[in-house]
Amino acid sequence: MKKVTIAQYPIGHNFIKKNTILQIPVECPQCKIKYIRTRNAQKYCEERCSRENIRVNIMAKTSLSETKNCKGCKKTFTFADELEKIKKEDKSTKNKRIYKDPKDKILFYYMKANNVWKSKTYCSKKCNKKEWDKNKNIYYQTDEGKKEKEATAIKEIFRKFGMTSDVFYTMTKTQNGVCVICKRPNCNKKTASLLSVDHDHATGKYRELLGTKCNFVLGLVEDNITILENMIIYLRKHKSLDK
């Protein structure tokens, strides 16, 4: 087969030395121009043609009018809506992307939108969060959810105070499951399933189990006995005035 000279055909974007063995010219599938490959795996004559081919393929895969139904609010949203969101996000970012070619900007938008679109089931982040919170609350109302929540709380207690689960449950049983201070079983918040561990802020050692409200009050006054005594005097004073 007859060999060709370098002057007859454009060379690929990589530099070729003059002494390089000439190869058979091949046709670029994008621009249809014949060129000499600089490496065996080279498919396109230039990087521009490669990017253009990717852009065309991505745009052909997804239609702008393609629709999906939101799992949360049940509204219909399109691929065009998602593409518009990504365009706005790119414009609002402080670190602006620099594009060699204006077409590269469109390619970036389509690639990002296409990746998000594959797994997208909610129309917005707000809708997704609402649905997630709803499912989380339903799950934690079940027996399995309550056990998981309690196990997580016990791990956190051990991490913070070094109190094992055996010690915690023994103390709870000794106190009959109520707060040491107010003796009320409903001293906890509605969301709290276990009593709170009260600890000395100076030494970090745990003391006894309190309800969330009583533990919160001690934390606010920083275990200051004088403030608590003044509170009692204040309440008694105004209680006598009410009579």
N, C-alpha and C positions, 0 to 999 in steps of 0.2 A: 504493500500500500504506500502511496506517495505521501511523504511528510510535508508539512506546511511550515512556513516561516512565521515568526512572531508578529511581523508587520501585518499579516493578512487578517488576523483575528484579535479581538481585545482579550487581555489577560485578566484573570480573576483578581479580586481586591488584594490578595497577598502578593508580596514582591517576589519576582522570579529572577534568578541570576541568569546571565547571558549563556552560561555553559550548561544550563539545565537541559535535559533531554526533552525534546518536544513531544507532546502527546497528540492524540487524534482529537480534533475539535468536537465539542458536544454542544447541543442546543439547550439553552436555558428554558425550562418549562414555563416561566412566567413571561419574559419579554421576547422569547423566540429568537434571540440573537445567539450566534455560535461563538463559543469562547474556548480557551484552553484552560483546563483545570490545573490548579496549583497543588491540589491534594486529591487523593482517591475518593474521599468521602464528600467532596464538594458537589452540591446539586444545583446551586444557582450561581449566576455570574457575579452578582454583588449581594451585599447584605440587604440592600434596598429591595431587591426582588424577593428575597427570603421573607422579609417582614411583610411585604405586600401580599404574598401568598397566604401567610398566616392570617392576616386581616380579612382577606376575602373568604377564607374557609370558616372563620369564626362568625362573620356576619351572615354567611349562608346557613350556618347551623341553627341560629336562633332568630326567630321572627320578632319584630318589635311589637306585634299585636298579640303575641303569646300571652295567655292569661293563667292565673292561679287564684284559688280561693283561700283567704286568710283563715287559719284555724281558730283564731281568737274572735275577731269581730265579724267573720263570715263575708267580708267585703271582697270584691274582685279587684286584683291589681295586675298590671302588665309588666312585661320586660322593659318597655319604654320608660315606665315610672322608675324602675331600679337604675336604669342607665342615667336618667336625669339626676337622681340622688348622688350618684358617683361623680358626675360632672360638677355638681355644687360643692361636694366635699373637697374635690381637687382644687377648686377655685378659692375656697375658704382657708385652706391650709397655709401656714406661714412659710414653710419650706416648699417653694414652688418647684415642680419637676421641669427639667429642661429637655426639650424634644428636638432632635436633629431635623426631623421632618414633621410638618403639621399632621400628616397622616398617622404618625406614630402616636399622637395624642388620642386619636379615634381608636387605634388599636389597643392602647392601654385601657381606655374606658370599656371597650367591648370585652376584653379579656377578664377584667376585674368583675364586671357585671355578670358575665357568663359563669364564672366560678361561684359567685354568690347565689345566682339564680338556681343552680342545680339542687341545692339543699334548702332553699328558702321556703318557709311554710307560713310566715307571718308578714303582714304588710309593713310593720314598723317595729322598732326596738321597744317602744312603749307598750304595744299590743303583746309582744312576746313576754315582757316582764309581768304584765297583768295575768296572763295565762299561767306562767311559771309559778307565781305567788299563789294563785288559786289552787293549782295542783299540789303544791307543797303543803298548804294548809289542810287540804283534804287527806293527804297521805299521813300527816302527823296526828290526825284524829283517829286513825286505825290503830289496832293493838301493836302491829309491827312498827308503825311510825313512832308510837309512844316509847317502845322499848329502845329503838335506835336513838331517839332524842335523849332518853335517860342515860344510856351508855356513853353518849358524847359528853353529857354534863359531868358524869363520874370521872371520865378521863381528864377533863379540864380541871376538876377539883384536885385530882392527884398531881397534875402538872403545876398548879399554882401553890398549893399548900402542903403537898406531900402526904395527904390523907388517903389511905387505901379505901376501897369499896366496903370492906368488912367493918372498918372503924366507923365509916359514915352511916351504914345501915344500923349498926349497934347503937349509935348515938340517937338516931331517928327513933328507934324502938324505945329507948330509955325515956325520950321526951314525948312519947305517944304521938309522934308525927306533928307536933305543934311547936310554935315559936316559944322560946324560953321566956321572953319578956312579956308578950301580950297574951300568951296561952291560947291564941286563936288559930284554928286550922286554915282560915282564909286570909292570913297575913301575906301570903304570896301573891304575886301578880297572876293574872289569868293564864299567861303564857308559861309561867314557871311550874314545873312538875315536882321539883325537889326544894327542900329548905336551903337557904344560903349559909355558907360557912363564914362565920365571923372570925376575924383574926386581929391580932395586935399589930398595928401599923409600925411600931417601933422595932419589934423583934421579928415579925412576920409569922409567928406561931399561931396556929388556929386555936380558938377558944371553944365556943359551942355553936349550935345551929339556930339561926334566927330566920324569921320571915323576911321577905324582900323589903317590906316597908320599914320594919324596925332596924334592919341592917343599914338601910339607906339613911335613916335619921342619924345613927351613930357616925356614919361616914361624913355627913354634912357638918356635924358639930366637932368632928375630929376627936372623938372620945373625951371631950372636955367636960368634966363633972360639974364645974362651976356654971357653965352655960345651961346644962340640963337642970340643975337646981333652980336657976333663975327662971327657967321655963315653967317649972312646977309652981313657983311662987307667983308668977304672972297669971297662970291659969286659975289658981285658987283665989287670987285677988279679984279677977273679973267674974268668977263664978259666984262669989259672995255679993258682988254688985248687982248681978242679974236677979238675985233673990230679993 
